[in-house]
Amino acid sequence: MTCTHTATIHEVTPSAKGCEECLKIGSEWVHLRLCRECGHVGCCDQSPHRHARAHFNATRHPIIEGYDPPEGWGWCYIDDIEVELPDQTPQIGPIPRFY
């Protein structure tokens, strides 16, 4: 199976130095995911609040990048498969760790 959403992959600027919503509410996260359509930084599905998936559910932006630490792999929520990304998004400074 191939991802049919790779046209939504953009060069983005991360929205925060950690999960945007967790930072606002003082919550912890396990790993970070970066939306490759708009730059939203959210926490992974193993985190208590699953903000990256909530962002997908609200926006339908399908492709995320493993962002903590920068891992360079991509995932499509719609096709449920790994996606090869054309580049790796640089971090905007040290990312705090919460796990």
N, C-alpha and C positions, 0 to 999 in steps of 0.2 A: 504494500500500500504506500502511496505517496501523499504528502501533504499538498492540499490544494489552496493553501492560504499564504504561501511564501511571499506573495506580492504585498502583504501587510507588514513585512519586516522593514523597519526603518532604522537609521542611525538616530539614537535618542540620547537625551540628557536625563540621568536618573533624577527622580523627583525628591529624593531624600537620602540621607546617610544611614538608612535602615528602613524597616517597614514603616511606611508613612503613617498608617493608622495606629500601629502599636506604639510608636513614639508619642503620638498625641494622647493615648490613654494610659501610658506607662506599663504596657504589657510586654511580655517576653516573646521571642520567636525562636525557631530552630534554624531555618535557612531562609534566604531571600530569593525572590524571583522578580525579574525585571520585565515589564511589558515592552516588547519590541515595536509596538505601534505608537505608544505615547510616552514611555519612560516611567510610568508608575512603578514604584518599588513596594512590593507586598511580601508577606510571609507565606511560606510553603504550606502544603496540606498536612504536614506533621506538626505544625504550629497550632496553638490553641484557637486562633481566630481565622486562619486560612484566608488572609486578606488578598492574596494574589488571585485565588479562585473567585472570591467575591467580586474583585475588579473585573475579571472575565465575565462573570454572570451579569454584571451591571452594564458592561460596555460591549461585550462580544468581541473584544480584542483577543485573537486566538493564540498568538505566539509569545512565549516567555523565554527568558534566558536565565540559566542558573547563575546567580549573581553573588553568592556568599560562600566561600571566596569566589572571585571571578572564575567561573568554570568553563564558559564558552559553549556549552551545549544548549540546544533549543528544544522546546516542546510545544506541540500544538494541542490545545485543549479540545478542539472540535474533532480532529482526526485521531486523537489519542495516540500520537506517535512522536518519536524523536525527530527533530528537524535540524539539518545542517545550516548553521548561520554563516553569513558571509564575513563576519568580523566578530570581535569580542568588545563589549562596551567597557571602557575604562571606569574604574571607581572614581568617585569625586572626593577622595580622601579616605582616611581610615574609617572602617565600618565597625561600630560597637558590636560586641558578641553577647548574645543572650541565650544560653542553653545549659 
